[in-house]
């Protein structure tokens, strides 16, 4: 139920005290995120009546939102169900979005329950509860009996050849042997692709080679188009007498200690020239210049070459689909752009040597004339001579997001919906679309211009764009966990670039676990070949999906359960692979064999302010030594950092009402763990709603002439009904069908032919498969385009008219047909 909806509030008997209905939004990247619902003032209380999934265990997803000005400040909240405390937390919103979701569970047999959500009295501001949703909790998420979702994550190793840009059969077989096979991992290889330095023929040739290689090895290859570093158009003529890596196309820096007169800057900047302006070269990256994001001629070239790249990739993926193996070119793409300025935080040591040994310690960028002009259009004067104020930094931050949005828009221009596949007796509509799986790839951690000024605006958020999915480049699970909890609110996510030289073994492992837990569709490991133990690390990761990584205090051998008379607390230091914990296993039971309540709290000892989470469980049952450990779920992953101290406590409410199996130290035996497969279920439950809402909103924009037709519009209406009824996956599937059917609508027709259902057109192709695109349709006319990979004759029938067409390989034929009168 959505708390911003008055009808929903009435249906669920919503009442509140010290609270009010609120409406607002905040900007993250290119997204205006709504902050709508009930705003709880300090001490405010919200009551909501919800149906349960009884007799199954029920998980309630409570989505809360915090306005950006309150990010980084502590806030406390608690939840009761039917008057019984369930959980409470003191947390800090880390930024990178307004919303976050906490899950609370109950096995109460009642068909309806009342949730009581309270804001802490010590809160210094209001936070908004936006929605509450109920889910039937699978007994074993991702297990043999849970067939509702795909728990597999693509795990790709980037080729070690040619700095990631070359791949042969030997390297492919090597990668194939390094990735463990399991029910939750899809082993893959990846290769970087510089489209900026290839013409159409070269793109077609190389993409065909990659497809052949994947088919021969029967092993998926992720072709990753690159926009930065070695993916730039180095040496390519710009049509104006220079090349696309000349000074006019480069980022321009500023540092008060820059003493180098860089060639080309004085004529470019004219009266604005100052020796303190500089460039990104020389640098340690083979003197590769960092190019500006705003030059129109450069961007026109990038767009053209990128669309040619996508067309070549699609052609080969369609070829693989004809052979029944489209998955050998996985149906997700990335922007291939880490989106950073050459500014403070980069390795500028090579320039230091050219600058007379003087380091540029306060490096700013980008002051290319086209960047400055674009900023002026938004009434921002980018003038580095007196530093950068908040408005200038915010504009530069948003400029990074605009660049990610631009790349996604270009890719979508070249990515039509996947074709509807027709064969005798079968209409094969897609379960998903490549165009709905274009992931951004910014440097995800704090980065200039917000780093050092506002770390609550990490680079991750510049990848929040319309019609794209969020991804990023990072390598530390402990650093990224708070932001991953926020990122999953944006829908499906990915980890397109895990830099293996950026972390030790523990945090590399933690990074994979954190990404998997929060729903990453795939992860690509860069520079893994610099580690000698990549296979054992990947095996350890794979095993932790099935068996959660954990630590704790095991039951003492031959011990007798003891009454829990007082609160028992232990301290511990998080290990090198720590990032978060979401599950506690406790050996406890009621002392009188009826019911008892236990409360478990985990809190940080080194973090300021202190963060904590408490879960309370009502126990029933037998001797805990015989019944096994009770499972307690935290409302979300509780953040943990390697080397920092934490405390975990257990208490019985009231004292002595519960008995526990003791560990060697005499305190209750318990285990803390990271159940990443369970967390992935929660993450997908969150993401499903956003994915469905996003595709519905996008398809609705084209639900008009000349794109709409009645079948597509009906599927869109079906999608909306499913989403309103709380069925996001069904809504997404219906919206995919609506998008496939909008004009232009493409069919892959297998021989001997088929009706283009639901349109009144039939295509007979007795000798060879044909692609048919319906460009438009009226009661009396039909506009089609046909193409094939072999010469053959095709017959098209439309409302009594019959047209024969001779097709030539890769030579599309346009037809405009009239119904026979």
N, C-alpha and C positions, 0 to 999 in steps of 0.2 A: 504494500500500500504506500502511496505517495502522500506525504504529509502536507505537500503544497496544494493538494486537490481537496476542495471542500467536500465533495461527494465521498471520497475515500475516507476522510476524517469522520464523517457522519456514519458511514458503513461500519467503521471499526471502533465506534464509541470513543473517539479520542477526546480526552480532556487534559487540561494542563493548568499549572499554578506557577506564578512567577515566570511566565513565558508568553510568547506572542507569535503569530504567524508572520514569517519574514520572507522577503523576496529580494534577490540581488544577484550579482555575478562577479567573477574575477577573471582576469586574463592570464592565461598560461600558454606560452607559445602563440599559436594562431587560433587557440580555442577560447571562447567565452564560456567558462564553466558556470552553470547556474548554482546559486546558493539559496535554495528555496526549501521551506519547511517550517518547523517550529523552533524558534530561537529560545534556548533555555538560559535564563539569567542565573547568576550564582545562587544555588539552592533551589533552582527551578525543577519541577517534576512534570513528567509527561506520562500519561496512561494510554495504552493502546490495547484493544482487544484483537487477538489474532487466532486464526484456526491453526491447529497443529496437524502433524502427519501421523498421529496415533493410529494404529499401535506402533508404528515405526518411531524411532528417535527423531526429534525435530531439531533443526538448527535454524535459529533466527539470525538473519543478517541485518544489523543495525548500521545504517550509513549516516555518518556525521560529517559536517563540513565546518571548516574554520576559515574566516576571512584572512587574507594574506598578512594584514598588519598585526595579527596575533600569532603568526607562526613563530616558533622558537620559544613560546611562553608556556608554562605548565598549565595543564587543565585536568580536572578530575571528573570522573563520571562513574556511575554504578547502575546495575540492572537487577531487578527482582522479577520473578515469575510466580504468579499466584501468591504473592506476599512473602516468598522465600528468596533470600539473597542468592544470586547466581555468580556475579563477578563484579569487580571494580578495577579501575586503573587510574594511575596518574601518569600522564604522558605529555610529550611535546610534539606538536605538529612540525615536521621537518621541511615543509614546503613542497614544491613540485606538484601542485594541485591543491584543491580545497578539500576534496572528499576523501574519506577512508572508511573502511567497513570493519566492524567488529562482529564476531560470531558468538552467540551464546546457545547452549544446548539444553534440552530437557527431554526426559522420558516420561513425563506426566501423562497418564492415560486419557486425560480430559480432551475432548474434541476442540475446546476453545480455552484460551488462557488470557490473562491480563498481564501485560508487561509494564513495569514501572521503571522509567529511565530518569535518573536524577543527575543534575549537575552539581559538582562540589561547591560548598559554600565559600571555599577559598579561591575559587576561580576569579580572575580579574576581568573577565569579559564573557560575553554570551557565545555559545556555539550552537550550531543548527543541526537538528536531527531531520534528515531529508526523507528517509524511507525506512520501512521495516518489511522484510520479506521472510517467508517461511519456506524451508526446504526439508524434504524427507532425506534423512542422513543415510547414505549407503552404509551397509554393515562393514564393507571393506572397499573403500574408494580405490578404483583402479584394479580391483581384484577380478577373478574369473566371473563373478556374478554381476559386476558393474559394467554393463555394456553401453551405457548411455553416453559416455564421453570418451574421447581419444586421449589417453594419458601419455602418449609417446611424444618425445621431444627429439627433433632432428639434432644430431651431434656431428658436426663437420670439422675436419682438420684441413686447414688451408695448405695447399701444396708448398713444399719447401723449395721448389725450383724457381729460378728466375725472379727472386724476391716476391714470390707468390703469383707471378704472372705466367708461369709455364707449367704444363702438366703432361706427363706421358704415362704409358701403361705401367712401367716399373714403379713410378711414384704412386700411382693409383692403387696398385696391389699392396704397396707398403702401408698406405693409409688404411686400406681395407683390413689389414692384419692387426692394426693397432687399436681399433675401436671395438669394444666388447659388444656382443650381440645379446640382446635381452628384450623382454616384453615391453619395456618403457623407453627404449632408445631406437632411433632410426639412424644407423650409421651412414655417413655421407662424406664426400670430399668437396673441397671448394677451390676455385681458382679465380684470381682477380683478373679484371678485363679492362684494358684501356681502349675505350671506344673512340676517344678523342683523336687518336692518331691513325685511324683506319677508315678507308673509304668503304662504300657499300659492298663491293666485291670481296674485300678483305674480311669484312664482318661476316658475311655469309659463309665464306670458306672456313674461318676459324670456328664459328659457332657450329658448323656441321661436323668439324673434327671433334669438338667436345662431345657432341651428341653420339657420334660413332664410338668414341672412347667409352662413354657411359654404357652404351648398349653392349659393346664387346665384353666389358667387365661385369655387366649386370650390377652396376654400382652407381648410386645417384651422385651427380656432380652439380654443385651450386655454382653457377656462373655469376660472379659478383661485379657488375659494372662499377668502375671507380671514377670519382670526380676530382679527388685531391691527390697530393703527393705524386707518385709515379703514374697517376691517371690523368695528369694534365696534358694539354695539347702542346707539348714541348717541341719547338722547332717548326710548328705548322704555320704556313703563311696566313696572314690575317686579311689579305686582299687589299691592304692599304699600304703596302710596301714594307711591312715588318712581319713579325711573328707574334703569336698569341702569348708568348712569355716575355715580351719586351716590357720595359718599365711602365708604359701606360696601363697595362693589364694587371700589374702587381699591387699587392697591399702596400700601403705607405705608412710607415711607423713614425713615432715621435718619442724622443727621450732627451731630457735636458743634458745628458752626458754624451750624446751623439756628436762626434767631432769630424765625422767622415763626409766628404763631399761626394755623394753617390752620383755616378754618371747618369745623365738622363733626367734627374729630378728637377734641376733648375729650369730647363725649357718646358717641362710639363707643368710645373706649379707657377711659373712666371713670378708676378709680384708677391705671391704668397710664400715664395721659397725661403727657407731657413735651413741652415746646416743641420739643425737638430731633427729635421725630417730625415728618414732613412728607409731602408728596405729590409726584406727578410733574407737577403743574400749578401755576403756568403753565409752558409749554414752547414751543419754537419750532415744534412740529408742530401749529399751529392750536389749541394748548391741548387736544390730545387726551389724555385721561387713560390711563395704563397700568393695565389692569385686572388684578386678582389672578387666579391660576389655580385658586384653592381654594374659591371661594364656591359652595355647593351650589345655591342658587336660580339664580344666574347660569349655572352649568354645566348645570342642567336645561334652561334656556331655550336655551343654545347647542346642546345635543344635539338638541333638538326641531327647531330651525331648520336645523341642518346636515343632518339626515336628510331633511327636506323638500327641501333643495337637491339632495342626491344623487338623490332620487327623480325630481325634475324633470329633472336632467341625464340620468339613465338613460332616461327616457321619450323624450327627444329623440334620444338616441343610437340607441335602438331604431328610432325613426322614420327616421333616416338609414340604418340597416342595412336597412330594408325597401326603400330606394332603392339599395342596394348600395354605400353610401359611409360606413360607420361610422367610417372613419379621419378624417372631417372633424371629429369630436370624438375626438381621440387618446385611446387607452385607458390613460392614466396620470393620476393625480390627486395633488395635494399637500395637506399639512395646512394650508398658508397661515398658518403661525404661526412667527415667528422666535424666540420663546421667550426673552425676555430680561427681566431685572429693570431697573427704573429705579434704577440704581446706578452706581458709579464707572465711568467710561468713556463715559457718555452725554453729550450736549450739554445741560447744565443751565444754560446762560447766562441764559435767561429767568427762571429762579427766582432767580438771583443778584441781578438787578435788584430783585425783590420782597423780597429778603432784606437790604435795606439795602446792597447792593453786596458783601456777603460771600459768596464762593463756597463751595459744599458740595464740598470736595475729597476727602472720604473717605466718600462716599455709600454707604449699605447699604440693602438691601431683601430680602424683603418681610416686613413685620410686621403684615399684616392679621390680625385676630383668628382667622380661619379657618385661616390659614397656621400661626400659633402653636399653635393647637389640634391641627392635624394633626401638627405636629412633636412635641408632647407625647405624642401617641399612640404615637410611636416612641421615646419617652423622650429627646427632645432639647428642651432649654429654649432657645428662640431669644430671647436677651436681648442687645440691641446695646449696652447701657450700658458694658460692658467689652470691646467688640469681639466678633469672632466667632472661636471656636476651630475646629480642624480638623473636629470632628464636626458643628458647626453649618453650616460651609461645605459639607461633603459632603452633608448633608441637603438644603440649598437647591439644590445641584447636581443631586441625584437628583430633587428636586421638579420641575425642568425636564423631566427625562426622563419622569417620571410624566405630565406634561401632554401631551407628544407621544404617549405610549402611549394616553392617554385619547382623544385626537382620533382616532387610528388605529382604536381599538376602536369608536368611534361610527360612523366611516365604514364599517367592515366590517359593522356591524349593518344598514346601509342598502344594502350591495353584495352581492347574491346572486351566485353564479357566473353567467357569461354563459349564455344559453339555448343548447340544442342546436338547430341549425337543420335542419329537415326539409323536403325538397322531393322531387318524384317521382324515385325512384331514387337519392337522396343523403341520407346522414346526416352533417351538418356539425358535428362537435365542434370546440371551440375549440383553437387553438394556445397561447393564453395567456388569462389572465383579468384583468379590470380590478382585481378585489380583490387580486390578487397584484402590483399595480403602484401601491400607495399609498405615496408618498414623503414622508418628513419634511422639514422646512424650517427647522431651527434656524440661528441665527447660528453659523457654523462655526468661526471663529477663537477664540482664548482670550477669555473673557468672565467677568464676575463670576458666581459667587463664587470661581472657581478662578484667574482671571487675577491675576497678581501673587503668587500663592501657589504654584500648581502649573500652569505653562503646558503640562504634559504631559497635562492633562485639558481639551482644547479643547471648545468648544461643539458641535463636530461629533458627539461621542459621545453627547450627550443625545438624538440622533435615532436611536440604535441601539435599536430596539423590536421586540417580538414581532409577527410577521405584517405588519410594515411594512418598507419598503425605505429605505435611507439616502439622504438628500439634504441640502442645506444652502445657506446664503447666503454667498457669498464672491466675491472679485474679483481675487485675486492668485495666479497660477499658481506663482510662486516660494515664496510663503508656504505654500500649501496642499499642494504636491507630497508632502512626507513623509507627511502624513495621508491623502492620496488613495491612496497605496500600501497603507496600512492599511485604508482604507474599502472597497476592492474585496474584501477578505476577507469582508465582510458580504453579498456578493451584488451584484446589479445596483444601480447608483446613479444619481443624477440631480443636476442643478444647477438647481433651480427658481427661483433668484434670483441673477442675476449683476448686481450694481449697477455700472453703467457709469461713474458719477461717482466711484467709489472708487479708480480706478487710471488710470495713463497708458496710452497706446496700446500700449506694449510689453507691459505686464502684463495688459491686457485680452485681448490676443492670446494671451499665455502661459496665461491662465486657461482660455480655450476649448480650447487644445491639451491642457492637462493634464487637463481634464475628459473630453475625447474619448478621450485615451490610456488613461484608467483606467476606461472603460466607461460613462460617463454616457449614459443613454437619451435624455435631452433636456436642453437648456439654455434658459432664458428670460432675455432681456436686459432689464433695467429701465433707464429713463432714457437710452436710447440716443440719443434725439432731442436731447440736449444736446451731442452730438458732431456735427461737420460731415462726418466721414469714415467713417461707419459702414459704408457699402457697400464702400469699398476694404479696410477692416479685415476684413470678413467674406469678401471674395474672397481676401485673403491667407491667412486661416485655411483656407478650402476648398482652396486650392492646396497648402497644407502637409500635407494628408492624403495627397494623391497623390504629391507630391514633398517629402520631408522637409526641414524647415528645417535649415540646416547652416552651418558656417563651417570654415575650415581653411587649409591651405597646399597650393596646387595644384602639380602636377608642373611642373617647369621645362621650358620649351619645348626640344625637341630634346636632351633630357638622356639620359645613359647611366646605366643602373642601376649602383649602387655597393654594395660590401660594407658590411654593417652591423657595424662593428668594435667599437663601444662604445655604451653607452647614450646615446641622444640625447633631451634633454628641452627642452621649450619651456614658457613661461608665457604666459598670456593673461588678459584681463579679460572676464568674462561680460557680454554685451550687454543692452540694456534689455528684450528679449523672452525672456530666459533663464528657464528653470525646471528643466530637466533634460536630460540626454543619455543615450541608450541604445544608440547605434550608432557604430562607428568604421569608416571606409573607409581601408584602407591598401594602398598599391601596393608589394607585396613578394612574393618567391618564393624558393625554395631556390637557393643559389648553385651547387649541383651538379646542379640540375634533378631531384632526387629528393625529399628531404624536408628540412624545417627547422622550427624552432620560434621563434616570436616572442612577446614578452611586452609588452603595452601597459598602462600604468598611468595613471589619472586621479586626481589628488588635490587637495584643497582647500589653499590656502595661508593663508587668513584665518580659517577656522573653528577653533574650539577645542572639543574636541580635533580634530586633523587627521583628515579622513575620506578614504578612498581606495577604489578598486576596481581590480583587475588581472584582465585576461583573457589567456589564453595559447592560442595557436592553432598547430596543426601545419599547415605549408604543403606543398603538392605542386604541381607544374605547371611552367609555362613562364615565359618572360621577363615580368616584371611590367609592362613597358611595353606589352606586347601583350595580356596576359591581363586587364588591368583591375584595379580595386581589389578587395581581399579585404574581406569584410564580417565584422566582429567585433561580437558582441552583448554588452552588459553585462548582468549578471544581473537588474537592475531599473533604472529611471530613476535616474541619479546626480544628486543635488540640486545645483542651481546658482542663485546669487543675482546679480541685476544689480549690476555694479560691483565684485564681489569677484574675487580672483585665484585662478587654478587653474594646475596644471601637468599636462602630458601627456608621457609618455616612451615610447620604443620601444627595445627591446633584442633582440638575437639570442641564442639559447641553443643551443649555445655561440656565442661571438663569431665573426663572419664566415661563419656557416652560412646566412645569408639575405642577399639583395641587395634593395635598395630603389630606387625612383625618387626622386631628390632634388627638393626644392622650391627656390625661389630662394635660401633661406638655407643651403642645403647639407644640411640635415637631411631625414629621410624625409618625403615628401609624404603627408599624411593629412588626413582630414576628420572632424569630430565633428558628429553630428546628432541630431535628435529624430524618430525614425520613429514617429509617433503611431499610424499604422494598424497597425504591427506590435505596438506596445505594447497596443493595444486587443485584439488577438487574445490576448495573454497575460492581460490583465485579464478577458476573457470566459471564458478557460479556468479561471481561479481562481473567478470568480463563479458559473459554472455549477454547481459542486459545492455551494456554499452555498445557492443558489436551490433546487436539487433537495432537499437535506436539509431545508430549512425547510418547503417545501410538503408533503413526505411526513410530517414530524412534525405539522404542523397538521391535515392531513386524517386522520391516524391518531387524533387526539383525538375525531373524530366517527365513527370506524369502529365504531359501536355503535348500539343502538336509541335513539331512533327514526329515526336518520339513515341507517344502513347498509342495504345490500342486496347480494346476491351479486355482481352485475356491478360495483358500485363497489368492493367489497372485493377482487375479482380484479384490477382495474386497480391498486389500491394494492399488492397483492402483486407485480404486474409491475414497478411503479415501484421497489420495494425491490430486486428482482433486478437491474434495470438499474443502479442506483446501486452495488450491491455489485460488479458486474462492470466498473465504471469507465465507465459510459455515462450521464453526468449529464443530458445533454439529452433522451435517450430516457426517463430516469427522470422528468424534469420533465413531459414530454408525457403520460406515463401517469398521473401524479398529477393533472394537470389534468382528465383524463377521469374519474378517480375522484371528484374534487370535483364535477364537473358532474353526476354520476349520483347523488350522495348526496341524500337527501330533505331538503327539498323540491327537486325536480328540474324545471326548466322547459324546455319545447320551444316553439320558434317554428315553427308548422306552416303551410307555404304551401299555397294552394289547388291542387288539389282535396282535399288531405288526405294523411295518411300514417300508418303504424304508428309508435307511440312506442317505437322500438327502444332498449333491449332488453326493454321491458316489454310484456306481452300486452294492449295497449290500442291501439285504432285510432280516429282522429278524422277524420271527413269534413267538410270545410268548402269546398263547391264554389264559393262566391262571394267569399270573403275570407279572408285570413290570420288565424290565431288563436294566442294564447299559451295554452299548457296547462301548468299546474304540478301535478306528481304529488306530493301531500303525504305519501302513505303507500300501502303495498301489502302485502297478505297473499294467500295462495292463494285466498281467497274474497271479499276486499273490495278496493276501490280508492277512494282519496280524491283528488279533483281540484279544481282551480280553473281556470276558463276566463275569458278576457277578449279583447276585440276593440276595434277602432277604428271599426267600422261595424256597423250592425244587420244580422244575418243568422242563418240557421239552421244549427246544427251537430249532427252525429250522433256519438255516442260508443259504441263497441263494446268490451265487456269480458267475456271468457269466456262468450259466448253471450247476454249481455244487451245490449240496444240502447236507448239513451236519446237523445232529441232535446231540444235546448236552443235557446231563442231568446236570442241575445246582443244587448245594448244597449251602445252605445259607452261605454267607461270605467266599466262596471258589472260587476265580476267576479261570476261565478256559481260557487258551491261545489257539488260533487256528491259523494255517497257512494254508490258502486255495489256491488252484490252480484253475484257470479257466478251464472249461471243453473244451477239444480240439475237 
